[in-house]
Structures are given as structure tokens and as C-alpha cells.
Amino acid sequence: MEQPGEKIGNYRWVICALLFFATTMNYMDRQVISYLKPFYCKSVESGGFGWTNTDFSYLTAFFTAFYAGMTIGAGWLIDKIGTKLGLAWSLIVWSFAGIANAFAGATIMVHVFIRSLFAVGEAGNFPASIKTVAEWFPKRERALATGIFNSGSNMGAMIAALLIPWIMVTYGDQAGWKISFIVTGAVGLLWLIFWFWLYEIPSKHKKLLKPEYNYIHSSDEAADKSIEDKAKVPWGKLFGYRQTWSFFFGKFLTDGIWWFYLFWLPDYLIKQFGMTPAEVKWPTFIVYGVAIIGSVYGGGIPMIFMNKGMQVYKARMTAMIIIALFPLAVLLTQYFGNVEHFGVRAMYFAVAIICIGAAAHQAWSANLFTTVSDMFPKKAVGSVTGIGAMAGGLGGVVIQLLAGRLTDAFIATPQTAYMIMFVICALSYVTAWGIMKILVPRHRPITDL
């Protein structure tokens, strides 16, 4: 415990910064395809690939499905080999697979295969990052740390929003789509230098001072203090806990909403407001930028309740129900996005409302991730996070396929398709919170693993 006048140290925030940049590159790489959709779906005669909306949804759905399928394995592997090697190997796989996309040609199945391999690498990012936060932060700071590194998902999307349209305009469709994959894939490999230079688990880190080490472990249960990344977890047993299923449904019902914002927001702006692919960069940039606020400050909301004496899990769930109410504003997206009623202002109104939904999602996500370390010992965090990421991926598959089918079914009136999608976006969080509360009405940490 910290002694009066004793300086704790802040090296744990250096680790948080590393996770932030890894997540930034993770989302920058995966976001590329959303800005290439107009090129993919342009007719062959016009120089595109000639894909349909449903074809594009297959690409995103297969990526999401493989991401979902591999996260459970990635979580188990990271619990076994540790966060240092686990996250490094994940980034290597997704970076090289991203570069390989540039050589896929126009055949959709080749793109699907490479994008699926890309998903295998990306699946390790969040299990490794959440486990790292559990290793490096006391419980009271974990939601904040998670919110900060999770805001990298917005930063990555913001960079892609500016970079990919610029590349496509500067180099043209035929060269631009290839350059987009090569550039974004190669940048991530630079991160490895800093990761191996700066990272080690707390018990082995030579730069970590004793006061900070003690502070990091100040909220740990006694049985959990010496366990950082070597203990084996019977991960099959995890499905027998209601706490696991609480996290499962929380992810399944809400992760797909963020995937929808990532992959379909540019398409919505083009079809709803007649914007060009180059013009959508600033509205999407703004949405993902505002979402950073939700990620960082949303992660700090439970600390307000904890400082008033509320127990950790109760504070977390109280914050999450407050956050879950904000996406209900998304029900108004198509009303305020009606060009006939509001003219040129309609796009600004619609984007403002989507900003609320995106920020709320990131605030929700930061707290949802942290419920795992609230309920499970550190040795199981990677595995449970992997299970939840799998669930979120499955939810994402459903959302991707639904978006593709709806936009093709209502190709003459895309407003109808997006109205249905925004209703789903609005209601998912309160539904998820209700199921989580039913499954785990009170804080019940797992102690028998």
C-alpha cells in the first residue's frame, strides 16, 4: 500500500499508451474496407469490382465470423504464453495479412480468405490488452485504463477516415486500393520495436518501482496477487459460470453495433445525403473523434460512484445503465436526417445523433470489458475476454449480414433499411444490461478456478 508522502510512479500509463497505439493500428487496418466499398461496388465497366451490397456484407461477415471464432482460442493462448508474446504475434499476423489484401485481385472469395486470415491476427488484440490492464492496474483504475486504450479504436477509425479517401483521390482507384492496404499494414510493424523495448509483466519489469508495484496489486484478492500470466485455466469450465454468460450476452448484443458504425457509416452518408466517397471523410472523422470522449470519460464514471463508497461491481453496473440510455437517441436519426424537412442541415443533425450513439458505445464497452476483471481472477481474464469477443463477433456477423440484405432489399429506398438498423442500434444496450443484471444480480467474484 502507498505510504504518506511516497511517490507511486506512473509507468503503468506507459503500458496503457502501448495498448492504445496497438488498438489504433488494429482499427485503422480493419477500417480500410469501409472506405473501399464504393470502389468494390462500382460496376466493372466503370473500373470497379462489380460487387453487390450483399457481397460486401459477406466480406465483413466472414471477417467478423473468423474474428469471433478465433478470439476464444486467442484468449486461451494468451493466458498460456503471456501478454508480451501474445500481442506481438497477433500484430504480426494481422499486419502481413492486411498487406496481402493488396494482391487479392477482384475475386471476392480471395478477399474473403485473406480477410479471414487477417481476423485471426486481430482476434488477439483485446484479450491481450484486457489481460495487460488486469496485470498493470488496480481495480479502481481498470475501467479508465481500458477506456483510454479502447479509444484507440476511434483513433484508428479517424486516421482511416482521412487517409484512405486521400489515397484513393491521389492515386486513383486502381492503385489506391492496393496502396491503402500496404501502407496501413506496414505501419503496424513499427510498433513491435517499442513493445519489446518497453513491455514486461510487473513482477519482471526492471523499471517498475516497488511503490507502484504495491499500488497495482493493492486491490487484488490475496489468492490472486502472485498470478500474472503463467497459470493454466480450465477454460472449458468457464462456460459453467453465470458471470461468463453475462459478459457473453453483453458483448453479443452490443459489439455488432460498433461494427455497423465502422463498416456501414460511410455507405449511409453516401446513400442518405448523396455525398461522394471523398466527402464522407469529415463526418466519419467527427463521429469517431467524439466517440473518444465516451471511451475515456465513460471509463471514469464508475470511479465517481466508488469514491462515494459504492462497491466496484455495483458502481460499474450503475454507470452502464446510465450509459445504455444514451443510444436511445439514435431512434431519431432518420427523423432529423430527413433532407426534405431539414435541408442541408439534416446531415449535421443525423451525424450529431450518431455521435451520441458512438460515444455511448465506447463508454459502455470500456465498462463492459472491465466487468471481467471485477469477477474473475487475473489468470482467467484472457480466456473470458476471448469468449466475450467471440460472442461480440457472432453478433457482428448477424448485423453485417442484416445490413447487406436490407440495403439490397430496399435498394430504391435505403432510408428504410437504415431506419431498421438504427432502431436495433438504439435498443441493444438496455436489452443487454437487463440480461446481464438477471444473470448476475449481485457481485459474485469467481474464487474456485
C-alpha positions in Angstrom: 0.0 0.0 0.0 1.1 3.6 -0.6 2.7 5.3 2.4 2.1 9.0 3.1 4.4 11.1 1.0 5.5 8.1 -1.0 5.7 8.6 -4.8 3.9 5.8 -6.6 5.2 6.2 -10.1 3.3 6.2 -13.4 5.0 3.5 -15.6 1.7 1.7 -15.8 0.4 4.5 -18.1 3.3 3.9 -20.5 1.9 0.4 -20.8 -1.5 1.8 -21.4 -0.1 4.0 -24.2 1.4 1.0 -25.9 -2.1 -0.7 -25.8 -3.6 2.5 -27.2 -1.3 2.5 -30.2 -1.8 -1.2 -30.8 -5.6 -0.7 -30.8 -5.2 2.3 -33.0 -3.4 0.2 -35.7 -5.9 -2.7 -35.2 -8.8 -0.5 -36.1 -7.1 1.5 -38.8 -6.3 -1.7 -40.6 -9.8 -3.2 -40.3 -11.5 0.1 -41.2 -9.8 0.3 -44.7 -12.5 -1.7 -46.4 -15.4 0.6 -45.4 -13.9 3.4 -47.5 -13.1 1.0 -50.3 -16.8 -0.2 -50.6 -17.7 2.4 -53.3 -14.9 1.0 -55.4 -15.8 -2.6 -54.7 -19.4 -2.0 -55.6 -18.7 0.1 -58.7 -19.5 -1.6 -61.9 -16.8 -3.4 -63.8 -17.4 -1.2 -66.8 -16.6 1.8 -64.5 -13.4 0.3 -63.3 -14.7 -1.3 -60.0 -15.2 -4.9 -58.8 -18.9 -5.0 -59.5 -19.9 -6.4 -56.1 -23.3 -6.1 -54.6 -24.1 -4.8 -51.1 -24.6 -8.4 -50.0 -21.2 -9.4 -51.5 -19.6 -6.7 -49.4 -21.5 -7.9 -46.3 -20.1 -11.4 -46.9 -16.6 -9.9 -46.8 -17.3 -8.1 -43.5 -19.3 -11.0 -42.1 -16.6 -13.6 -42.8 -14.0 -11.3 -41.2 -16.3 -10.9 -38.2 -17.0 -14.7 -38.0 -13.3 -15.6 -38.0 -12.6 -12.9 -35.6 -15.3 -14.4 -33.3 -14.1 -17.9 -33.7 -10.5 -17.2 -33.0 -10.9 -14.9 -30.0 -11.7 -17.7 -27.7 -8.6 -19.6 -28.8 -6.6 -16.3 -28.7 -7.7 -15.7 -25.2 -6.7 -19.2 -24.1 -3.3 -18.9 -25.9 -2.6 -15.5 -24.3 -3.3 -16.9 -20.9 -0.8 -19.7 -21.7 2.1 -17.8 -23.4 1.6 -14.4 -21.8 0.7 -11.0 -23.0 4.1 -10.0 -24.3 4.4 -12.7 -27.0 0.6 -13.0 -27.5 0.0 -9.4 -28.5 3.2 -9.3 -30.6 2.3 -12.4 -32.6 -1.3 -11.1 -33.1 0.0 -7.8 -34.6 2.5 -9.6 -36.9 -0.2 -11.9 -38.3 -2.8 -9.1 -38.9 -0.2 -6.7 -40.4 1.1 -9.2 -43.0 -2.4 -10.4 -43.8 -3.5 -6.8 -44.3 -0.7 -6.2 -46.8 -1.6 -9.4 -48.6 -5.1 -7.9 -49.3 -3.4 -5.6 -51.8 -2.7 -8.6 -54.0 -6.1 -10.2 -53.9 -7.4 -9.0 -57.2 -11.2 -8.6 -57.8 -12.3 -12.1 -56.8 -14.5 -11.9 -53.7 -13.5 -15.3 -52.3 -9.8 -14.4 -52.4 -10.6 -11.3 -50.5 -12.7 -13.3 -48.0 -9.9 -15.8 -47.5 -7.3 -13.2 -46.8 -9.6 -11.1 -44.7 -10.4 -14.2 -42.6 -6.7 -14.7 -42.0 -6.4 -11.0 -41.1 -9.2 -11.6 -38.5 -7.2 -14.5 -37.0 -4.4 -12.0 -36.1 -6.7 -9.2 -34.9 -8.6 -11.6 -32.6 -5.7 -11.4 -30.1 -5.7 -7.7 -29.5 -8.4 -7.3 -27.0 -7.9 -10.4 -24.9 -4.2 -9.5 -24.6 -5.0 -5.8 -23.8 -7.6 -6.6 -21.2 -5.3 -9.1 -19.5 -2.5 -6.5 -19.6 -4.8 -3.9 -17.9 -5.6 -6.6 -15.2 -1.9 -7.1 -14.7 -0.8 -3.5 -14.6 -3.7 -1.6 -12.9 -5.6 -1.8 -9.6 -9.3 -2.4 -10.0 -10.3 1.2 -9.4 -8.3 2.3 -12.4 -9.1 -0.5 -14.8 -12.1 1.0 -16.5 -10.3 4.2 -17.1 -7.2 2.4 -18.5 -9.5 0.3 -20.6 -11.3 3.4 -21.8 -8.0 5.0 -22.8 -6.6 2.1 -24.8 -10.1 1.3 -26.2 -10.2 4.9 -27.5 -7.5 3.7 -29.9 -10.3 2.1 -31.9 -11.7 5.5 -32.5 -8.3 7.0 -33.3 -7.7 4.2 -35.8 -11.0 4.8 -37.5 -10.3 8.6 -37.6 -6.9 8.1 -39.2 -8.5 5.7 -41.8 -11.3 8.3 -42.4 -8.8 10.8 -43.6 -6.1 8.6 -45.0 -8.0 6.2 -47.2 -10.1 8.7 -49.1 -7.0 10.8 -49.6 -5.1 7.8 -51.0 -8.0 6.9 -53.4 -8.2 10.5 -54.7 -4.5 11.0 -55.0 -3.6 7.7 -56.6 -6.8 6.7 -58.3 -9.0 3.7 -57.8 -6.8 1.1 -59.5 -3.6 1.9 -57.5 -5.3 3.5 -54.4 -7.0 0.4 -53.1 -3.7 -1.5 -53.1 -1.7 1.3 -51.6 -4.3 1.6 -48.8 -3.7 -2.0 -47.6 0.1 -1.8 -48.0 0.5 1.4 -46.0 -1.8 0.6 -43.2 -0.3 -2.9 -42.8 3.3 -1.8 -42.8 2.9 0.9 -40.2 1.8 -1.6 -37.5 5.1 -3.4 -37.7 7.0 -0.4 -36.3 5.0 -0.8 -33.0 6.8 -4.1 -32.3 10.1 -2.2 -31.6 8.5 -0.2 -28.8 6.6 -3.2 -27.4 9.7 -5.4 -26.9 11.7 -2.4 -25.6 9.2 -1.2 -23.0 6.9 -4.1 -22.0 7.2 -6.9 -19.4 4.9 -8.1 -16.7 5.1 -6.2 -13.5 6.9 -8.8 -11.5 9.7 -9.0 -14.0 9.9 -5.3 -15.1 13.2 -3.7 -14.1 11.8 -0.1 -14.5 8.9 -0.6 -12.2 9.4 0.9 -8.7 8.3 -1.1 -5.7 5.7 1.6 -4.5 3.9 1.4 -7.9 4.1 -2.4 -7.9 2.4 -2.4 -4.5 -0.2 0.1 -5.7 -1.0 -2.0 -8.8 -1.8 -5.0 -6.5 -3.5 -3.0 -3.7 -7.0 -4.2 -4.7 -6.1 -7.8 -5.5 -7.5 -10.7 -3.6 -4.8 -12.5 -1.7 -5.0 -15.6 -3.8 -4.6 -13.5 -7.0 -1.5 -11.4 -6.0 1.2 -13.7 -7.3 -0.6 -14.8 -10.5 0.1 -12.7 -13.6 0.3 -14.8 -16.7 1.5 -18.3 -16.2 -1.3 -20.2 -14.5 -3.3 -22.6 -16.6 -7.0 -22.0 -16.8 -9.6 -24.8 -17.4 -11.3 -22.5 -19.9 -14.0 -25.1 -20.8 -15.2 -24.8 -17.2 -15.7 -21.1 -17.7 -19.0 -21.7 -19.6 -20.5 -23.1 -16.4 -20.5 -19.7 -14.7 -23.3 -17.2 -15.0 -20.7 -14.4 -14.9 -19.3 -15.7 -18.2 -22.7 -15.7 -19.8 -23.4 -12.2 -18.5 -20.3 -11.0 -20.4 -21.2 -13.2 -23.4 -24.6 -11.6 -23.9 -23.3 -8.1 -23.1 -20.9 -8.5 -26.0 -23.2 -10.4 -28.3 -25.9 -7.7 -28.2 -23.8 -4.6 -28.5 -20.5 -5.3 -30.3 -22.2 -5.6 -33.7 -23.5 -2.0 -33.3 -19.9 -0.7 -33.4 -19.1 -2.9 -36.4 -22.1 -1.4 -38.1 -20.8 2.1 -37.4 -17.4 1.1 -38.7 -18.3 -0.7 -41.9 -21.6 1.0 -42.9 -21.5 4.6 -41.8 -19.7 5.8 -45.0 -22.3 3.9 -47.1 -25.2 5.5 -45.1 -23.8 9.0 -45.7 -23.4 8.4 -49.4 -26.9 7.0 -49.9 -28.8 9.2 -47.5 -27.2 12.5 -48.4 -25.7 11.9 -51.8 -22.2 12.5 -50.6 -19.1 11.4 -52.6 -16.7 8.8 -51.1 -14.2 11.7 -50.6 -16.7 13.9 -48.8 -17.6 11.3 -46.1 -14.2 11.6 -44.5 -15.0 14.6 -42.3 -18.4 13.4 -41.0 -17.0 10.0 -40.1 -13.9 11.6 -38.7 -16.1 13.6 -36.3 -18.2 10.6 -35.3 -15.1 8.5 -34.3 -13.5 11.6 -32.7 -16.5 12.3 -30.4 -16.5 8.5 -29.6 -13.1 9.0 -27.9 -14.8 11.2 -25.3 -17.2 8.4 -24.5 -14.4 5.9 -24.3 -12.2 7.9 -21.9 -14.7 9.7 -19.8 -17.2 6.7 -19.8 -14.5 4.6 -18.2 -14.1 7.1 -15.4 -17.9 7.2 -14.4 -17.7 4.2 -12.0 -14.9 6.0 -10.1 -17.4 8.7 -9.2 -19.7 6.1 -7.5 -16.7 4.2 -5.9 -15.5 7.5 -4.4 -18.9 7.8 -2.7 -18.5 4.3 -1.1 -20.3 2.1 -3.7 -18.8 -1.3 -4.3 -16.9 -1.9 -7.5 -19.4 -4.1 -9.4 -22.4 -2.1 -8.3 -20.7 1.1 -9.4 -19.9 -0.5 -12.8 -23.4 -1.6 -13.4 -24.9 1.7 -12.3 -22.7 3.5 -14.7 -23.6 1.1 -17.5 -27.4 1.5 -17.2 -26.9 5.3 -17.4 -24.8 4.9 -20.5 -27.3 2.4 -22.0 -29.9 5.1 -22.1 -28.0 7.5 -24.4 -28.2 5.3 -27.5 -31.9 5.6 -27.4 -31.3 9.0 -29.1 -30.4 7.0 -32.2 -34.1 6.3 -32.7 -34.3 9.9 -34.0 -31.5 9.6 -36.6 -33.8 9.2 -39.6 -36.3 11.9 -38.4 -33.6 14.5 -38.2 -31.7 13.1 -41.2 -34.7 13.8 -43.4 -33.4 16.1 -46.2 -37.0 17.1 -47.2 -37.7 18.5 -43.7 -34.3 19.9 -42.7 -32.4 20.5 -46.0 -28.6 20.7 -45.8 -28.8 20.8 -42.0 -30.2 17.2 -42.0 -26.8 15.6 -42.4 -25.4 17.6 -39.5 -28.3 16.6 -37.3 -28.0 13.0 -38.2 -24.3 12.9 -37.6 -24.7 14.6 -34.2 -27.1 11.9 -33.1 -24.9 9.1 -34.4 -22.1 10.8 -32.4 -24.1 10.3 -29.3 -24.6 6.6 -30.1 -21.0 6.0 -30.9 -19.7 7.8 -27.8 -22.2 5.8 -25.7 -21.0 2.5 -27.2 -17.4 3.2 -26.3 -18.3 4.2 -22.8 -20.3 1.0 -22.5 -17.5 -1.1 -24.0 -14.9 0.3 -21.6 -17.0 -0.7 -18.6 -18.2 -4.0 -20.0 -14.7 -5.2 -20.6 -13.8 -4.3 -17.0 -16.6 -6.4 -15.5 -14.4 -9.4 -16.5 -11.5 -8.4 -14.1 -14.1 -7.5 -11.5 -15.5 -11.0 -11.4 -12.6 -13.3 -12.5 -9.0 -13.8 -11.3 -6.3 -12.5 -13.5 -5.3 -16.0 -14.8 -8.8 -16.3 -16.4 -9.2 -12.8 -17.8 -7.7 -13.5 -21.2 -9.9 -16.6 -21.7 -13.1 -14.9 -20.6 -12.4 -11.9 -22.7 -11.8 -14.2 -25.6 -15.2 -15.8 -25.0 -16.9 -12.4 -24.9 -15.0 -11.3 -28.0 -16.3 -14.4 -29.8 -19.8 -13.5 -28.7 -19.4 -10.0 -29.9 -18.1 -11.3 -33.2 -21.1 -13.5 -33.7 -23.3 -10.5 -33.0 -21.3 -8.6 -35.6 -21.9 -11.3 -38.2 -25.6 -11.0 -37.7 -25.5 -7.3 -38.0 -23.3 -7.3 -41.1 -25.5 -9.8 -43.0 -28.6 -8.0 -42.0 -27.2 -4.6 -43.2 -26.2 -6.2 -46.5 -29.6 -7.8 -47.1 -31.6 -4.8 -46.0 -29.7 -2.4 -48.2 -30.1 -4.7 -51.2 -33.8 -5.4 -50.4 -34.5 -1.6 -50.1 -32.0 -0.5 -52.8 -34.5 2.1 -54.1 -35.3 3.4 -50.6 -32.1 2.9 -48.5 -33.6 5.2 -45.8 -35.9 2.3 -44.9 -33.0 -0.1 -44.5 -31.1 2.3 -42.3 -34.1 3.2 -40.2 -34.4 -0.5 -39.2 -30.7 -0.7 -38.5 -30.8 2.4 -36.3 -33.7 1.0 -34.3 -31.6 -2.0 -33.5 -28.7 0.2 -32.6 -30.8 2.2 -30.2 -32.4 -0.7 -28.2 -29.4 -3.1 -27.9 -27.8 -1.7 -24.9 -30.7 -1.5 -22.5 -31.6 -5.1 -23.6 -28.1 -6.2 -22.9 -28.0 -4.6 -19.5 -31.2 -6.2 -18.4 -30.0 -9.7 -19.3 -26.7 -9.1 -17.6 -28.5 -7.9 -14.4 -30.7 -11.0 -14.4 -27.7 -13.3 -14.8 -25.6 -11.6 -12.1 -27.8 -9.5 -9.9 -25.1 -9.1 -7.3 -21.3 -9.1 -7.3 -20.1 -12.7 -7.2 -16.4 -13.0 -7.9 -15.1 -16.3 -9.0 -12.7 -17.9 -6.5 -12.6 -21.6 -7.4 -10.5 -21.5 -10.6 
